[in-house]
Amino acid sequence: MKAKAALILVALLAGCSLAPRYETPQTDFPARFKEAAELPESERGMWKEATPAEHLPRGEWWRLFSDQTLDALQARARAANPVLQVAAARLEQARA
């Protein structure tokens, strides 16, 4: 019985808020943001579907930097990569 009375009291007191009523301030929004890129007329107001390209082979992307040190590091990484060595061994085993 006391629990019901306490619950009713809490519910009644929750409605007795003394805080002032919040009023949303007026905000002026620009017609166009300065960071917005200018789109061609054919693409304005249209959604574009994303075209992910993670599945496409990237090849030897590090060669774009024309750096012999990076090339040497990639060669060392390939030579010391146990996953590639295991894959090569399995391929040789399958061919035998």
ABEGO torsion letter per residue (X at the ends): XAAAAAAAAAAAAAABBABBBBBBBBBBBBABBAABBBBBAAABGBBBBBBBAAABBAEBAAAAAGBAAAAAAAAAAAAABAAAAAAAAAAAAAAX
